[in-house]
Amino acid sequence: MTLPDIQNQVDQRGVALDEVGIDGVRCPTIFDDGSLVQAGIGDFAITVSLPSERRGTHMSRMVEIVEDLLRTVDPRQLPTVLKQASSKLEVDAMRLGVALPVAVRVESPASGQSAWQTSDVQITGVKNGDAVSVGTKVTAQVTSLCPCSKAISDYGAHNQRSDVTVETFGFADDPYPIRVGQLIELARSVGSCPVYPLVKRPDERFITMAAFDNPAFVEDMARDLSVDLRSRTVSHRVSIRNLESIHSHDAVASVSWTPDAVASRM
């Protein structure tokens, strides 16, 4: 018996869709970038641009792509995966993303003890014709101590945890310019002091004094991280969010940068 292929019908409304596909597909996967290897549950999304004459897309094939091509997620290989996936889906433009937590060992600054610390990672590949780009995003936390509070107070200064999100962008010739482990280290390097998963009393003393000696605004953190990435000639977007301890609002800052040589090809 031949079943009708309804989604493959011609659509007469003349409206192309920017994106259509699947989201929230949670599957076991292995993250392997040649340096960091971890198994976990990835949250996958695949969308395509749909021409006006096509009524629907092949969503079951998208699940097959996750099963067949993304059992291991290697950002270096994502351009190849995108080309294979776009051929299977019969499209020229598509987006593929996966979000998953990645854990690294972090050593406490004074006691020397270590524990696992988890950061959120998101890898996004985009194909548009022959052009391919890969975004690698990580979010880590640091401590930030307010320079103004320190300057105007007789003693002490307010401080808080800050979310540091950095996304780098690579292209077909260099899709993965900085590895996830390095990005986590860079994100943890800004602010007043890193956040640690295991803190004994000597560590708490060290962290408190280190933060007091290195006050930083959200503006400082965004600029410092962007300067570092610019020195590496890496396209990026940096976002900082202070979870303010004495204000009823958060403080935020962001900056994006693309090298001239890359911008001229976009």
N, C-alpha and C positions, 0 to 999 in steps of 0.2 A: 504494500500500500504506500503510495506517495503522499506525504503530508505537505500541505501548503506552507510556503515560506512567506508569511505575512510581512515580516519586518523588511523583506527585500522588495516590497512593492514600491512603485514610483509614487512620490508625493507631489501633489499639484499645487500646494500653497505657496511655493516659491520662497521659503524661509530656510536659510542655512542655519545650523546650530553651532555655536562656538564650542561647546563641549557636551558630550553625552557618553555615559559609560557606567562603571561600577565603582563603589566606594565601600570601605569598611570590610574588606575581605581579609579575615584574620587567619593566617596559616603559619605553620612552623617553617622557619628558614634559618640559614646560616649566613651571618655577616662575615665576609672575608675580604679585606682590602690588601692582603699581602703582609700586613703588620699585626692587625687585630683580628682575631677569629673568635666568634661567639655564636652559639645557637640561641634562638629565641622565637617569639611569636611576632611576626611582622603584620602590620596593618597596611594593606595594599589598596591602591586606587589606580584605575586605568580609564582614561577618557580619550575620545577622538573628536575631531571636527567633522561634522556631518554635512555633506553637500545638500542643497535644497531639494534635489530630485530623489534623494534616498529617504524612505520613511523611517527606517530604523538601522541599528548597528548590530554586530554579532556579539552580544554580551556573554554568551556561553563560551565563545572563543577567548574572551578576556580572562575568564577563570582558568581556562586551559593554559594560557600564557603564564599565569602565576604558578600553576602546577608544574609546567614543563620547563620554563625558562628562568624561574626565580626561586628555585629551591636553595640556591646560593646567591646572595646579593653581593656583587663585587662592583663598586662604582666605576672601576676602570673598564669594565666590560659592558657598561650600560649602553653606549652607542651601538654596539653590535646587537644587543637585546632589542633595542628600539627598532632597528632595521628589520629584524626578524619578525617582531610583533606587528609592525605596520604592514608588512607583506601579508601576514596571516589575516589581518583585519581589513585589508584592501583599502588602506587610507594613506594619505600623504602627510597628515599632521596628527600627532597624538601626544599624550602626556602620561607618564608612568611614575608613580610615587610609592614609597614605602616608609613607614615610621616604625621605629622600634627603640627600646632602651638598650644602652650599651654601658657596661660596668667596667671600671678600671680600679686598680688598687691605688689607694692614696695613703701615704705615710704621714703620720701626725708630726708636727714640727719640733716638738721637744721630747716626747716620750719615745718616738721612733716606732710606735706601734702602727699597724696598718689595717685597713678595712676596705670593703668594696664601696665605691661611690658610683651612682648611676646617673647618666646624662641622657636626655632625649635626643635622638638622632633622626633626621629625615633626609632621604635621598630622593631627588626628583629629576627625571629625565624628560626632555622635551625634544620632539622631532618636528620640523616644519620643512617639508621638501628634503633637500640634502643637508640642511643645517641642523646640527644636534648640539644641545647644551645639557650639562649636568649640574644640578645644585646640591650642595652638601651642607646641611644645617645642623648645628648642635646648640643645645642650651645647657649652661652650667650656672652654678650659683657662687657668689662671692659675698664678702662683707664690705660694706661701704660706710665710712664715717664722714659726717658732714664737716667740710672745712669751715663754713660759717659758724656752726655751732661751737666748734673748738675755739675759734678766734674770739667769740664774744662771751664765752663762759669762764668763770673763775676756775672751774674744774670740771672735767668730764666733757662729753659731747655725744649727741645722739647718733646711733648707728643702726643698721638694718641689713637684712639679706637683700641681695640684688640678683635679678635674673639677667644673665648675659647670653644673648642669642647672636650667633654669627653664622652667616651663610656665605659660602664661597661658590663661585661659578667657574666651571671648566667647559671646554669646547672640544670638538672632535679630535684635534691634534693633542690636546692635554685635558681630558675630561675630569681629572681628579688631582688638582694642583697641590692640595694639602690634605693629609690623611686625617681621619676622624680623631685619632689619639692626639695628634698635634693641635687640632682645633680646640679640643677640650683643654689642653695645657694653655693655649693662648687665651681662651676665655677666662680661665682661672687666674691668669697673671695680672689682670686689670683690677681696679678697685683698691680697697685698703688692705685686704687680706683674703686669701682663699677661705672657703668653707670646708670643714673636715668632718668625715663621718664618725671618727672615734676621737674623743677629746678627754684626756685626763687632766688633772689639775695643773701640772706644768704646761700642758698644751694651752689650756685656757688662759693662763697668765701670758704666755707668748703671743697668742692671737690677739688678746685685748690690747697689749702694748704695741704690737705691730700695726694694728688698725689705727691706733691713736697717732702713730708716727707717720702714717700715710693717708691723710684725709683725701677724699675724692668725691667730686660731684658726678652726676650721671653724664654731664657734658665731658668731663675729663676722661671717663672710662670709654665712652664712644670714640673720642678722638685718639686716645692712646692705642686702642685696638686697630682702628683704621690706619693709623700711621704705620704700625707694624706690618699690616697686610699690604699696604701700598709699597713698602720697601721690598716686598716679595713679588710685586707686580701681579697681584691676584685680584680679580674682580670680586667684589664682596658687598654685603649689606650687614651692618651691625645695629642691633637694637638692645637698649639697656632699659630695665625697669626696676626702680627702687621700690621695695615694699615698705614704704615710709613708716617709721615707728612712732613719730609724734604728730604726723599730719593725717588727716582723714582721706587723703588722696595718695596715689602713686606718683612718682616722678619718672619721666621717660625721656629718652633721647635716641635718635637713630641717624645713620649716615650710610650712603651708598657710594660706591666708586667703581669705575671701569677704566682700565688703561686705554689711552688713545688708540693704540694699535688694535685693540679688540673692538672698541666703539666704532672704528671706521669700517669694520666688517659686518656690523649689525644692521 
